[in-house]
Amino acid sequence: MPYMYILECSDGSYYVGSTWNIERRLSQHNAGEGAEYTRTRCPVELRYLEEYYMIKDAFAREKQVQGWSRRKRRALIEGRADELPTLSRTARLGSSGVEAVD
């Protein structure tokens, strides 16, 4: 089954991806054979996983979550789904249109 996943890198940053085989992909990331972003941030740890029936849906979710702030990703990881709408970028923009820093 396809998955959308969030990794926590050794520097504390988050990486969002999608794959057909989560075990293999996690192994690739930790071996420095994954995405360029994670190559210099090993080891990585799986923090969140969603399962889908179709890879296009996992990929679409990956792209959605990639656009989220760190704060919103952390809420997803911690299971605080009720907070997600209030953490959206548009809800957090001030009168100047500049996003607040997490």
C-alpha distance (Angstrom), angle and dihedral (degrees) to the residues before:
residue distance angle dihedral
M1 . . .
P2 3.80 . .
Y3 3.79 120.4 .
M4 3.78 140.9 -163.6
Y5 3.79 110.2 -149.0
I6 3.78 142.3 -178.3
L7 3.79 121.2 -148.1
E8 3.77 127.2 -165.3
C9 3.79 109.9 -140.0
S10 3.81 125.8 -146.0
D11 3.82 89.9 -101.2
G12 3.83 91.0 55.8
S13 3.81 95.0 -106.1
Y14 3.80 122.5 129.1
Y15 3.79 127.3 -122.1
V16 3.82 121.3 -162.6
G17 3.79 121.7 -157.6
S18 3.79 145.6 148.3
T19 3.80 131.0 -133.7
W20 3.79 146.1 159.6
N21 3.82 93.4 -128.4
I22 3.79 116.1 37.6
E23 3.81 96.5 -175.6
R24 3.80 93.1 53.1
R25 3.80 92.8 43.3
L26 3.81 93.2 50.1
S27 3.79 89.2 49.8
Q28 3.81 90.2 50.4
H29 3.81 91.9 50.9
N30 3.81 92.2 50.3
A31 3.81 91.9 46.7
G32 3.80 90.1 55.5
E33 3.81 90.6 -110.7
G34 3.80 96.9 106.7
A35 3.76 128.7 82.3
E36 3.78 119.2 -23.1
Y37 3.82 89.5 -115.4
T38 3.82 93.9 60.3
R39 3.81 96.8 41.9
T40 3.79 93.1 85.1
R41 3.81 94.8 34.3
C42 3.82 101.9 61.7
P43 2.89 137.9 176.1
V44 3.78 99.4 53.8
E45 3.80 127.6 -174.1
L46 3.77 128.0 -151.0
R47 3.80 107.7 -117.0
Y48 3.80 103.6 166.6
L49 3.79 138.7 16.7
E50 3.81 135.5 -175.5
E51 3.80 122.7 -173.7
Y52 3.82 123.7 -143.7
Y53 3.80 137.5 -176.8
M54 3.79 94.6 -135.5
I55 3.82 129.1 40.6
K56 3.80 90.8 -137.7
D57 3.81 88.8 62.9
A58 3.82 92.8 48.9
F59 3.81 89.8 48.0
A60 3.82 91.9 48.7
R61 3.81 90.2 51.0
E62 3.82 90.1 47.7
K63 3.80 90.3 55.3
Q64 3.80 91.4 46.9
V65 3.81 94.1 51.1
Q66 3.82 92.1 43.4
G67 3.79 87.3 64.1
W68 3.79 92.5 55.2
S69 3.78 126.7 99.1
R70 3.80 120.6 -107.4
R71 3.77 88.5 -108.4
K72 3.79 92.8 55.6
R73 3.83 92.2 46.4
R74 3.80 89.5 51.3
A75 3.82 90.5 52.1
L76 3.82 89.4 52.6
I77 3.80 91.6 48.8
E78 3.81 91.4 48.7
G79 3.81 92.7 49.2
R80 3.80 95.5 -112.6
A81 3.81 94.9 138.4
D82 3.80 91.7 152.3
E83 3.83 88.9 66.7
L84 3.81 96.7 51.5
P85 3.83 97.0 90.2
T86 3.80 92.5 52.4
L87 3.81 91.1 48.9
S88 3.78 94.9 56.2
R89 3.79 115.9 122.2
T90 3.78 93.4 -117.3
A91 3.80 91.9 52.3
R92 3.80 89.8 51.6
L93 3.80 99.0 47.7
G94 3.76 115.0 113.2
S95 3.77 126.5 -143.3
S96 3.81 89.0 -84.0
G97 3.82 90.6 57.9
V98 3.82 91.1 -120.1
E99 3.80 117.2 132.3
A100 3.78 117.6 -121.9
V101 3.80 115.3 -114.7
D102 3.83 116.4 -110.8
